[in-house]
């Protein structure tokens, strides 16, 4: 059921937040939203099928354009990896961490392996490139830089990091298990505290960092959302999912599939339970909400505003107004992930990649390959790389 909801915008709220340099703490038991939510109407989800639908480019959870090769013919294994492996593509080489090593490879195999001397239970949690140099960070907050055939310790913050950091133009943002945000400048190694936050209990997953209108949206855990100023890296909002649940009329958002992302002033909240809400946490306004009454396995969102949802049985595509414009049953067992290029929907399952024509809704290709869970997709130039818990593959 879809509900379209209007409420009063608080136009000056964001500017006040930006000037305060403070975070919003926990919600008190007597908390009430400042806006009153009124139902305009409630009806069954409208099905307005677009006959000749083509998706030119995708922006979430990964950005890629239709120049990617979608004529899939085979899958080639490149390298052994594990669940904690990060991958960086630079200068026709592939850099990734595996256990306590940094491995340099290309599409033909391993070139070099550099063993890293770490403490017994210490592990690499973030590998990244900046200014044509490769850096990596451990969960003990040590920052290293690769140097020829070896590596150098750049700095040690001597604290524990529970989540993957991110790099904002040479400023590394680190989130400690004690609720602190630190900025580490990669040039002068100066460390600055950018705010404190309180966490609502939740699990940590491999969420994507999203960017919108001068802000970074960071999901610290499945129940704690942080918003940071993109220029200053200051923590602006420590927002809890309960804010949405107080206002939502379709159920409780308890297990976000990914970091909420912004499109035309509204954040898309996609819950694994099948709930979708277009919500603005700044002014507590909800545009529309849908419950598809199925568990969502994966999603894709295009630059045209098309939201594609994959469940264990079906494919749903909604436009930005919340209208269902495509629906079909994929009939696959154990689907894991999907990606869409033009009129083709490619679904990755435990046994391979199945390709469907979006408009005829029929399967036209299958490439057999055994995949495990926790897939990550990389779209580099015209190539597609797939990483699971065991291997890195290239799709050709």
Phi, psi and omega in degrees: 000140181247136177237127176259127194232133176246146172206169185286128176284138173258091193291333184266000187296316182296320180293326177295316180299318183296327183276342185278332184054039179232165177250160176270124185275204184293156179274125180290158181302330182263019181296135174229138179297147183287339182256144172268130182265127179238136178281125175280310172199162178228131180206169176295149180304128181287132176254106180240079187294131172268120188291314183246077184268134175224133181252110190281321181208150179245144183240344177216145356283349175234145176270130171199152182253175185285004176284348177298139179292122180247004175272077186286125181243326180203166179235129183242130177282132181254317190198150172285139177221186172219184186296329184268007183287129168258152183231134177235130177255121181207129175053049177064013177243157178242123178251134176205155178262137179220113187058241182250040181222156168251127183246134177250128186218178169219189184289356178256352178136186185290137178253316186207146178230124182245115179280136183251130180275104181238164175296167188305310183259009181280144180217155177282129181243352182205126176239131184207165179246138173213127178053045177065022175238149180258126178241159171211151185235142177257168178288352172267015176065031174266134178251126179240158174228134175291140180219104184055243182262012183223202181208157180234141173280119182273312180200160178225113181280347177057046174214170184257135180253126180266344185228162180291129176289180169214157184255122177246088176052049177092359174248115183272125179260121183242139183240113185275165179287353180263008177081035179242144175250122179243143173251126178243115179282126186285346181271308184254358178062022176283133181252131181231136176280126184251009175138165176239152179219155175256140185254141169265138186301138179185171180266156179260130180231182181273066183285153177274147171275129180245152185234138179197131171048044177084012182230153169254136179250121187230123178266102182294315168213181188295349180239002184229116181251130179245141176237126183239146175291130186291330182276312185266345185066013178288141175286121183262311186230130167254095192254139180251146180298340178299332177302315178292318183294332176295323185267335185292145179249006184251354181142192184254123174279112187235348186210081183295135180288329183199174176297132176303145180233153185263137173212118180051054171078001180233141177272133176272116174257118180242117182256143181302335182290346181112005180270137176229131178222136172262105193228140175250106182290347180287316183242011176059036180256135175249127180276304174204161182221150179218141168242115182271356176060031173216151175288134181267128180269317182204167180214166173212143181227131186259166178294342177275359179089019179269123178258116178257128179242133176246124174254184179293344183237330195227165170243127175240139173231125180245148173272181186290347177269000180087012178273136175283119184247347174210143177206133170200159179269124182274338173066023183258149174267140175055051174292145183242313186209168178213159168212150186237132176227116182056248182256014183248131173253118180254120183249124179264124177240183182292345183248358179152198181244122178252132183249133180238146169279126186297326185268322176278343179062027182243148179280135182236354182202152175211129176243120184282132175192141181270117179247149170260189184280183176057056179283144170231138180250141177232127180248104185242114184055247179255008184258154175240126176246142179235130176241130171244201183286351187234327189217159169252130182239156168243136179264126183239000000 
